[in-house]
Amino acid sequence: MTVQHKARTDMSLAAITAVQHGEKMSRGTGFEALSFIHRQLDGLMDPLIMVDHFTMTEPTFAPHAHAGLSAVSVLFEDSTGSFRNRDSLGNDIELAPGDLYWLKAARGAVHDEAPTPGSRTHALQIFVNLPAAQKLDAPSARQVAAAEMPVIEGPGHRVRVMTGQSNGVVGATPPALPLTILDISLQAGGNFTHRADPGDAAWLHLIRGEVEVEIDGTRHRLSSDTALATHGAKEIRLLSRDGGQAVLLGGTPLREPFVQKGPFAMRDADQLEAVIAAHAAGKLGAID
């Protein structure tokens, strides 16, 4: 399916918040996911295109191409074993629990991910849109090991700053546009406040347990089968009565139109047709 996305430009200065329902999906006996797609929110997910919250225990997908976007793998610490990540840039890495891998596919790259035998991977797969000016860049990638991620700890909270920044604590810089990824764990009675940059959008999802989010004074309960998107919030406070874990993704919306077909997100139909033809001709690379 090809989806034409038009930029949403009617955002006011007040915070706008919307609930997004995930779609359950499975493949064989080794893959289950809850999938969230940008078209559900009419631009409120921008710069995100898709987020899959998944568990994988065996190889599921064949090597596949991406273009016009970044494919980001966020592994949670309760994963076991390793997650083998290969791409046409020549990378062959076994990701450990808690690691992150960011593939800026840009003009095109081939990618393959699978748990090694006996492993269980609990993770997010995130498609982050690229600005039109970067869609034909050379592809690049960055691994961020869990040990390299700064951690914000305080009474009742532990927050891994996987990329970007929160409250002056700076994590890794993605190889594409800036994006903050926070893995937030709360103990019973704990809370944590993230102060967003002006104009940023944020996307929040419950990973386990029970978490509420307070956005500029209004409370919302996070759910395991939904996500919460918000634009223009100044303070995002997460609270838990019984303990839980949530993820926050935050960045500046691009507000640019794009055309998407599966793992390709290009500036317009002509550019999309060209990258599909390039992939069919084997020009996006291969995994040896």
C-alpha positions as CSV (number, residue, x, y, z in Angstrom):
1,M,0.0,0.0,0.0
2,T,1.2,3.5,-0.8
3,V,0.2,6.2,1.7
4,Q,0.4,9.9,0.9
5,H,1.0,11.9,4.1
6,K,0.3,15.6,4.1
7,A,2.1,17.9,6.6
8,R,-0.1,19.0,9.5
9,T,0.4,22.7,10.1
10,D,-2.5,23.6,12.4
11,M,-0.8,23.0,15.7
12,S,-1.6,25.6,18.4
13,L,0.7,26.7,21.2
14,A,-1.4,24.7,23.7
15,A,-0.6,21.0,24.2
16,I,-2.5,18.7,21.9
17,T,-2.8,15.1,23.1
18,A,-4.3,12.0,21.4
19,V,-4.6,8.3,22.2
20,Q,-3.5,5.8,19.6
21,H,-4.6,2.2,19.5
22,G,-2.1,-0.5,18.6
23,E,-2.8,-3.3,16.2
24,K,-1.8,-6.8,17.3
25,M,0.2,-8.9,14.9
26,S,2.1,-12.2,14.9
27,R,4.3,-14.2,12.6
28,G,4.6,-18.0,13.1
29,T,5.4,-19.1,16.6
30,G,8.3,-16.7,17.3
31,F,7.1,-13.2,16.8
32,E,4.4,-11.1,18.5
33,A,4.0,-7.3,18.2
34,L,1.7,-4.4,18.9
35,S,2.0,-2.0,16.0
36,F,1.4,1.8,15.8
37,I,1.2,3.6,12.5
38,H,1.4,7.3,11.7
39,R,-1.8,7.5,9.7
40,Q,-3.9,6.8,12.8
41,L,-3.0,10.2,14.3
42,D,-3.2,12.7,11.3
43,G,0.4,14.0,11.9
44,L,0.5,13.8,15.7
45,M,3.1,11.0,15.5
46,D,5.5,13.1,13.4
47,P,8.5,12.6,13.1
48,L,7.7,8.9,13.9
49,I,6.2,6.8,11.1
50,M,5.8,3.5,12.9
51,V,6.6,1.9,16.3
52,D,6.3,-1.9,16.9
53,H,6.5,-3.2,20.4
54,F,7.6,-6.8,19.9
55,T,8.9,-10.0,21.3
56,M,10.9,-12.3,19.0
57,T,12.3,-15.7,19.9
58,E,13.3,-17.1,16.5
59,P,14.2,-15.7,13.0
60,T,11.1,-14.3,11.4
61,F,11.8,-11.9,8.6
62,A,14.1,-12.3,5.6
63,P,16.6,-9.5,4.8
64,H,14.7,-6.5,3.7
65,A,15.4,-3.0,2.4
66,H,14.6,0.4,3.9
67,A,14.9,3.9,2.3
68,G,13.9,7.5,3.2
69,L,13.8,6.8,7.0
70,S,15.8,5.5,9.9
71,A,15.1,2.0,11.4
72,V,15.8,2.0,15.1
73,S,16.0,-1.0,17.3
74,V,15.6,-0.4,21.1
75,L,16.2,-3.5,23.2
76,F,14.9,-3.6,26.7
77,E,17.0,-4.9,29.6
78,D,14.7,-8.0,30.2
79,S,15.7,-9.4,26.8
80,T,17.9,-12.6,27.1
81,G,20.7,-13.7,24.9
82,S,21.6,-11.6,21.8
83,F,20.0,-10.0,18.8
84,R,22.0,-10.4,15.6
85,N,21.9,-7.2,13.5
86,R,23.3,-7.2,9.9
87,D,23.1,-4.7,7.2
88,S,24.5,-3.9,3.7
89,L,26.9,-1.3,5.2
90,G,29.0,-4.3,6.4
91,N,27.9,-4.3,10.0
92,D,27.3,-7.7,11.7
93,I,26.7,-7.0,15.4
94,E,25.1,-9.1,18.2
95,L,23.2,-6.6,20.3
96,A,22.9,-7.3,24.0
97,P,20.0,-6.6,26.3
98,G,19.5,-2.8,26.7
99,D,21.4,-1.9,23.5
100,L,20.2,0.3,20.7
101,Y,20.9,0.2,16.9
102,W,20.1,3.1,14.6
103,L,20.2,2.5,10.9
104,K,19.8,5.7,8.8
105,A,18.8,4.0,5.6
106,A,18.5,7.3,3.6
107,R,18.8,6.4,-0.1
108,G,18.6,2.7,0.7
109,A,20.1,-0.1,2.7
110,V,19.3,-3.8,3.3
111,H,18.8,-4.9,6.9
112,D,18.4,-8.2,8.8
113,E,17.7,-8.8,12.5
114,A,17.0,-12.0,14.4
115,P,17.6,-13.4,17.9
116,T,20.4,-15.9,18.1
117,P,19.4,-19.5,19.1
118,G,17.8,-19.7,22.5
119,S,17.5,-15.9,22.8
120,R,14.4,-13.8,23.6
121,T,14.3,-10.2,22.3
122,H,11.9,-7.7,23.8
123,A,12.2,-4.5,21.9
124,L,10.8,-1.6,19.9
125,Q,11.3,-1.2,16.2
126,I,10.9,2.4,15.3
127,F,10.7,4.0,11.9
128,V,11.8,7.7,12.1
129,N,11.1,9.9,9.1
130,L,14.0,11.7,7.5
131,P,13.7,15.3,6.2
132,A,13.4,15.5,2.4
133,A,16.9,17.0,2.3
134,Q,18.3,13.8,3.9
135,K,16.3,11.1,2.0
136,L,19.0,10.6,-0.6
137,D,22.0,10.8,1.8
138,A,24.4,7.9,2.0
139,P,23.2,5.4,4.6
140,S,25.0,5.2,8.0
141,A,24.5,3.5,11.3
142,R,25.3,3.7,15.0
143,Q,25.2,1.1,17.8
144,V,24.8,2.4,21.3
145,A,25.7,-0.2,24.0
146,A,23.7,-0.2,27.2
147,A,26.8,0.6,29.2
148,E,27.3,3.8,27.2
149,M,23.9,5.2,28.1
150,P,23.7,7.7,31.0
151,V,21.2,6.9,33.7
152,I,19.1,9.3,35.7
153,E,18.4,7.9,39.1
154,G,16.4,9.4,41.9
155,P,13.8,8.4,44.6
156,G,11.5,6.0,42.9
157,H,12.8,6.3,39.3
158,R,15.6,5.0,37.0
159,V,15.7,6.5,33.5
160,R,18.0,5.3,30.7
161,V,18.8,8.1,28.3
162,M,19.3,6.0,25.2
163,T,19.6,9.0,22.8
164,G,19.0,12.7,23.0
165,Q,18.6,14.4,26.4
166,S,16.5,14.9,29.4
167,N,16.9,17.4,32.3
168,G,20.4,18.3,31.2
169,V,21.6,14.6,30.9
170,V,22.8,14.0,27.3
171,G,22.8,10.6,25.7
172,A,24.0,9.4,22.3
173,T,23.5,11.5,19.1
174,P,21.7,9.7,16.4
175,P,23.2,9.6,12.9
176,A,20.1,11.4,11.6
177,L,17.9,14.1,13.1
178,P,17.8,14.5,16.9
179,L,15.4,12.2,18.8
180,T,15.2,11.6,22.5
181,I,14.5,8.0,23.6
182,L,13.9,7.4,27.3
183,D,13.4,4.0,29.0
184,I,11.7,5.0,32.2
185,S,11.3,2.6,35.2
186,L,9.3,3.6,38.2
187,Q,9.1,1.9,41.6
188,A,5.9,1.9,43.5
189,G,5.1,5.5,44.4
190,G,7.8,6.8,42.0
191,N,7.6,9.6,39.6
192,F,9.8,11.3,36.9
193,T,9.4,14.6,35.1
194,H,10.8,15.2,31.6
195,R,10.9,18.8,30.5
196,A,10.4,18.9,26.7
197,D,12.0,21.3,24.3
198,P,9.6,24.0,22.9
199,G,7.8,22.7,19.9
200,D,8.7,19.0,20.5
201,A,6.3,16.2,20.0
202,A,6.3,13.2,22.4
203,W,5.0,9.6,22.1
204,L,4.6,7.5,25.2
205,H,3.7,3.8,25.6
206,L,3.5,1.5,28.6
207,I,5.9,-1.4,28.6
208,R,4.9,-3.1,31.8
209,G,3.1,-2.5,35.1
210,E,1.1,0.6,35.7
211,V,2.0,4.2,34.8
212,E,0.1,7.5,34.6
213,V,1.3,10.5,32.7
214,E,0.6,14.1,33.6
215,I,0.9,16.6,30.7
216,D,0.8,20.2,31.8
217,G,-1.4,19.3,34.8
218,T,-3.8,16.9,33.0
219,R,-3.5,13.2,33.9
220,H,-3.8,10.2,31.5
221,R,-3.5,6.5,32.2
222,L,-1.0,4.7,29.9
223,S,-2.2,1.4,28.6
224,S,-0.4,-1.7,27.3
225,D,-2.5,-1.6,24.1
226,T,-2.4,2.1,23.3
227,A,0.1,5.0,23.0
228,L,-0.2,8.6,23.9
229,A,1.0,11.3,21.5
230,T,1.3,15.0,22.5
231,H,2.6,18.2,20.9
232,G,3.6,21.3,22.7
233,A,3.8,20.0,26.2
234,K,6.2,21.8,28.5
235,E,6.3,19.2,31.3
236,I,5.6,15.5,31.0
237,R,5.4,13.8,34.4
238,L,5.2,10.0,34.8
239,L,3.8,8.5,38.0
240,S,3.2,4.9,39.2
241,R,1.3,3.7,42.3
242,D,2.4,0.1,42.0
243,G,5.5,0.3,39.8
244,G,6.0,0.1,36.0
245,Q,8.0,0.9,32.9
246,A,7.2,3.2,30.0
247,V,9.1,4.6,27.0
248,L,9.1,8.2,25.8
249,L,10.1,9.2,22.3
250,G,10.5,12.9,21.7
251,G,11.6,15.1,18.8
252,T,10.8,18.0,16.6
253,P,8.0,17.3,14.0
254,L,9.2,17.6,10.4
255,R,5.8,18.8,9.1
256,E,6.8,17.7,5.6
257,P,4.7,15.6,3.1
258,F,5.9,12.2,2.2
259,V,4.8,9.1,0.4
260,Q,5.2,5.7,2.1
261,K,5.0,2.1,0.9
262,G,6.1,-0.4,3.5
263,P,9.7,0.2,4.6
264,F,10.1,3.1,2.1
265,A,9.2,6.7,2.9
266,M,10.1,9.1,0.1
267,R,9.5,12.8,-0.7
268,D,7.0,12.1,-3.6
269,A,5.7,9.4,-5.8
270,D,8.5,9.7,-8.4
271,Q,11.2,9.3,-5.7
272,L,9.3,6.3,-4.3
273,E,9.0,4.7,-7.7
274,A,12.8,5.2,-8.3
275,V,13.8,3.6,-5.0
276,I,11.5,0.6,-5.5
277,A,13.1,0.1,-9.0
278,A,16.6,0.5,-7.5
279,H,15.9,-2.2,-4.9
280,A,14.5,-4.5,-7.6
281,A,17.7,-4.0,-9.6
282,G,19.8,-4.9,-6.5
283,K,21.2,-1.3,-6.2
284,L,20.4,-0.9,-2.5
285,G,23.1,-3.4,-1.5
286,A,23.1,-6.9,-0.1
287,I,24.0,-8.8,3.0
288,D,26.8,-11.3,2.5
